[in-house]
Amino acid sequence: MICENITIGANGHLHFAGQDTVALAKQYGTPLYLLDEDYIRHQCRVYQNAFKKHFGPTSRPLYASKANSFKRIYEIMREEGMGIDVVSSGEIYTALQAGYDLSHAYFHSNNKTDRDIVYGMDNHIGYFVADNVEEIKAIEAEAGRRGIKQKVLLRLTPGIDPHTYEAIATGKVDSKFGSAIETGQAEEITVFTLAQPHVELMGFHCHVGSQVFGEDIFERAAVIMLEFIAAMKEKHGYMAQQLDLGGGYGVRYVESDPFLDVDTKVSQVAAAIQAACKRLNIEMPEIHMEPGRSIVGAAGMTLYTCGTVKKIPGYKNYVSIDGGMPDNPRYALYKANYTCLLANKMNEKCDFEASVVGRCCESGDIIQEHVMLPASVGRGDTVAVCTTGAYNYSMASNYNRLPRPATVMLSGGKSYIAIRRETFEDLCACDL
């Protein structure tokens, strides 16, 4: 199976985290997000153990909130001792509601508003990751008004193309994120930040992209960043305390995607960092990375109920489901790959090729094309889409006035609702 937490039961039903998905669909209704809580906790511990082993005891993985953000996730991150990265006041608010200690939080985004900066400081955010000089000026002004010294990191672009979807590649010079090293802008913002009396520069951050499997992408980024750190030490007498290499490790969406061993990958990055530090004659900074997708991606599955099956002889077939791009917009955005299964007929031969499509009034409302399903697929069947724990609920919308699905957590053979299904009343809750 595509993920290790997916099996087939004796009744021919798809099982996820040890539980019958067909039964879960009947119990909670569809569309339905499932999250394997035990898998999420396992991934948190894998990252923490790998970091301590290879980077040292002060290193910390930071959960990338944007992958999937709601109260229960932040409670799990708090319980597992994970740091977090947040990119909005809304994510900060949600983390606070979960009792998360924001001293372990890093506030990202390329355009923090004045209101964001005030809100972050009001709630004692640990670190701002500043994208540009304008942000540093705004942080300095607000910190000055409060008479505090705010810790910041600077986001830099190392000039690396990670060869992933264009929409999620962020490490190139031509990017809306960060200050480029090769243009000299990174040095300029470093010098400017060091001159601010109410800002404490802790180090640097980069992020090359998402869904990355390349063997040496993170190693190359780390070396470029360390060379910059060494240059800043030599030229300006500043030695960075922290280096955040961002997130981006890929997960398996389809059978052709490789398995990624976190410990092995982290050890490779650590070896590159240690070698570079020795060559550059600098101390190794405190290393952070920001796994998001690789913690929650394979922990997720979405269940749908099949409606119309449309067969067009000589052309193509369509299997329509009771959800679509409002609960999973990734195919519509950048043709993201997924594995789709007929959960109640797992033992039947898959010899019927179809496009799995949603219910919205959009031709582009597609979950996946060229899906092989049993020829008996029909109304009332349960369609499962695998590896949907990242960037599904967090990117969901109410397009066509469709309520967002519930999120059900699976743990130890039991299930519970973490996010209730939206109602029609919820759709009009803000209408005046």
Long-range contacts (C-beta under 8 A, 24 or more apart in sequence): 2-252, 2-253, 2-254, 2-255, 2-339, 2-386, 2-387, 3-252, 3-298, 3-386, 3-387, 4-298, 5-36, 5-39, 5-298, 5-299, 6-301, 6-386, 8-346, 8-347, 12-344, 12-345, 12-346, 12-347, 12-348, 13-343, 13-344, 13-346, 14-341, 14-343, 14-344, 14-346, 14-382, 14-384, 16-301, 16-384, 16-410, 17-410, 17-411, 18-410, 18-413, 19-410, 19-413, 19-415, 21-301, 21-303, 21-343, 21-382, 21-384, 22-343, 22-344, 22-382, 24-303, 24-408, 24-415, 25-303, 25-305, 25-343, 25-382, 27-415, 28-406, 28-408, 28-415, 28-417, 28-421, 29-406, 29-421, 30-303, 30-304, 30-305, 30-322, 30-323, 30-382, 30-405, 31-302, 31-303, 31-304, 31-321, 31-322, 31-323, 31-327, 31-405, 32-302, 32-303, 32-304, 32-405, 32-406, 32-408, 33-300, 33-301, 33-302, 33-327, 33-388, 33-392, 33-393, 33-405, 33-406, 33-407, 33-408, 33-419, 34-300, 34-301, 34-302, 34-303, 34-407, 34-408, 34-410, 35-68, 35-296, 35-299, 35-300, 35-389, 35-407, 35-408, 35-409, 35-410, 35-418, 36-298, 36-299, 36-300, 36-389, 36-410, 36-411, 37-76, 37-299, 37-409, 37-410, 37-411, 38-410, 38-411, 38-412, 39-298, 39-299, 40-73, 40-76, 40-295, 40-296, 40-299, 40-389, 41-76, 41-80, 43-262, 43-291, 43-294, 43-295, 43-296, 43-299, 44-76, 44-77, 44-80, 44-81, 44-82, 44-295, 45-80, 46-262, 46-263, 47-82, 47-262, 47-266, 47-289, 47-291, 47-295, 48-80, 48-81, 48-82, 49-263, 50-262, 50-263, 50-266, 50-267, 51-266, 51-287, 51-289, 53-263, 53-266, 53-267, 54-263, 54-266, 54-267, 54-269, 54-270, 55-266, 55-270, 55-273, 55-287, 56-284, 56-286, 56-287, 58-286, 59-286, 59-287, 59-288, 60-104, 60-286, 60-288, 61-288, 61-289, 61-290, 61-291, 62-106, 62-244, 62-288, 62-289, 62-290, 62-291, 63-290, 63-291, 63-292, 63-295, 64-247, 64-290, 64-291, 64-292, 64-293, 65-91, 65-95, 65-292, 66-91, 66-292, 66-391, 66-394, 67-292, 67-293, 67-295, 67-296, 67-297, 67-389, 67-390, 67-391, 67-394, 68-292, 68-296, 68-300, 68-389, 68-390, 68-391, 68-392, 68-393, 68-394, 69-94, 69-394, 70-94, 70-393, 70-407, 70-418, 70-419, 71-97, 71-98, 71-418, 72-98, 72-407, 72-409, 72-418, 72-419, 73-98, 73-296, 74-98, 74-99, 74-100, 75-99, 75-100, 83-288, 85-129, 85-290, 88-116, 89-115, 89-116, 89-119, 89-120, 92-119, 92-120, 92-123, 92-125, 96-123, 102-126, 106-153, 106-205, 106-244, 106-288, 108-155, 108-205, 110-155, 110-176, 110-177, 110-178, 111-135, 112-138, 114-138, 114-142, 117-142, 118-142, 121-146, 121-148, 121-150, 126-151, 127-151, 127-152, 127-153, 127-202, 128-152, 128-153, 129-153, 129-154, 129-155, 129-205, 129-244, 130-154, 130-155, 130-189, 130-193, 131-155, 131-177, 131-178, 131-179, 132-179, 132-189, 133-188, 133-189, 133-192, 136-189, 136-192, 136-193, 136-196, 136-199, 139-199, 140-196, 140-197, 140-198, 140-199, 143-198, 143-199, 144-197, 144-198, 147-198, 148-198, 149-197, 149-198, 149-199, 149-200, 150-198, 150-199, 150-200, 151-200, 151-202, 152-193, 152-199, 152-200, 152-201, 152-202, 153-201, 153-202, 153-203, 153-204, 153-205, 153-242, 153-244, 154-179, 154-186, 154-189, 154-190, 154-193, 154-201, 154-203, 154-204, 154-205, 155-179, 155-204, 155-205, 155-206, 155-207, 156-180, 156-181, 156-186, 156-204, 156-205, 156-206, 156-225, 156-228, 157-181, 157-186, 157-206, 158-206, 158-208, 158-220, 158-221, 158-224, 158-225, 159-224, 160-208, 160-217, 160-220, 160-221, 160-224, 162-208, 162-209, 162-212, 162-214, 162-217, 162-248, 163-214, 164-209, 164-210, 164-211, 164-212, 164-248, 164-250, 165-210, 165-211, 165-334, 165-335, 165-336, 166-334, 167-333, 167-334, 168-209, 168-210, 168-211, 168-334, 169-208, 169-209, 170-207, 170-208, 170-209, 170-210, 170-246, 171-206, 171-207, 171-208, 171-209, 171-221, 177-207, 178-205, 178-206, 178-207, 181-224, 181-228, 186-228, 187-228, 187-231, 187-232, 187-235, 190-232, 190-236, 190-238, 191-236, 194-236, 194-238, 201-238, 201-240, 202-240, 202-241, 202-242, 203-229, 203-240, 203-241, 203-242, 203-243, 203-244, 203-285, 203-286, 204-228, 204-229, 204-240, 204-242, 204-243, 204-244, 205-243, 205-244, 205-245, 205-246, 206-244, 206-245, 206-246, 207-245, 207-246, 207-247, 207-248, 207-290, 208-246, 208-248, 209-248, 210-247, 210-248, 210-250, 210-293, 211-248, 211-250, 211-251, 211-293, 212-248, 212-249, 212-250, 213-250, 213-257, 213-258, 213-260, 215-268, 216-268, 216-272, 217-248, 218-245, 218-248, 218-265, 218-268, 218-269, 219-268, 219-269, 219-271, 219-272, 221-245, 221-246, 222-269, 222-272, 222-273, 222-276, 223-272, 223-273, 223-276, 226-273, 226-276, 226-277, 226-280, 226-282, 227-276, 227-280, 229-280, 229-282, 229-285, 230-280, 230-281, 230-282, 233-282, 239-282, 239-283, 240-285, 241-285, 241-286, 242-285, 242-286, 242-287, 242-288, 243-285, 243-286, 243-287, 243-288, 244-287, 244-288, 244-289, 244-290, 245-269, 245-287, 245-288, 245-289, 245-290, 246-289, 246-290, 247-289, 247-290, 247-291, 247-292, 247-293, 247-294, 248-293, 249-291, 249-293, 249-294, 250-293, 250-294, 251-293, 251-294, 251-297, 251-298, 251-387, 251-390, 252-298, 252-387, 253-336, 253-337, 253-338, 253-339, 253-386, 253-387, 254-337, 254-338, 254-339, 255-339, 257-337, 260-294, 262-291, 262-294, 292-390, 293-390, 293-391, 296-389, 296-390, 297-387, 297-388, 297-389, 297-390, 298-387, 298-389, 299-389, 300-387, 300-388, 300-389, 300-390, 300-392, 301-384, 301-385, 301-386, 301-387, 301-388, 301-389, 302-327, 302-328, 302-384, 302-385, 302-388, 302-392, 302-405, 303-343, 303-382, 303-383, 303-384, 304-382, 304-383, 304-384, 304-385, 305-380, 305-381, 305-382, 305-383, 306-377, 306-378, 306-379, 306-380, 306-381, 306-382, 306-383, 307-359, 307-379, 308-379, 309-354, 309-377, 309-378, 309-379, 316-353, 316-354, 316-355, 317-352, 317-353, 317-354, 317-355, 318-354, 318-355, 318-357, 319-354, 319-355, 319-356, 319-357, 319-371, 319-373, 319-377, 319-383, 320-357, 320-358, 320-359, 321-356, 321-357, 321-358, 321-359, 321-367, 321-383, 322-359, 323-358, 323-359, 323-402, 323-405, 324-357, 324-358, 324-359, 324-360, 324-365, 324-366, 324-367, 325-358, 325-360, 325-362, 325-364, 325-365, 325-366, 325-399, 326-358, 326-360, 326-396, 326-397, 326-398, 326-399, 326-400, 326-402, 326-404, 327-392, 327-393, 327-396, 327-402, 327-404, 327-405, 328-367, 328-385, 328-388, 328-392, 328-395, 328-396, 329-395, 329-396, 329-397, 330-391, 330-392, 330-395, 331-366, 331-367, 331-368, 332-362, 332-364, 332-365, 332-366, 337-368, 338-367, 338-368, 338-385, 338-386, 338-387, 338-388, 339-385, 339-386, 339-387, 340-367, 340-368, 340-371, 340-373, 340-383, 340-384, 340-385, 340-386, 341-383, 341-384, 341-385, 341-386, 342-373, 342-374, 342-377, 342-381, 342-382, 342-383, 342-384, 343-381, 343-382, 343-383, 343-384, 344-381, 344-382, 345-374, 345-376, 345-377, 345-381, 348-374, 348-376, 349-374, 349-375, 350-374, 351-375, 352-377, 356-383, 356-385, 359-400, 359-402, 360-399, 360-400, 360-402, 361-400, 393-419, 398-422, 398-427, 401-427, 403-427
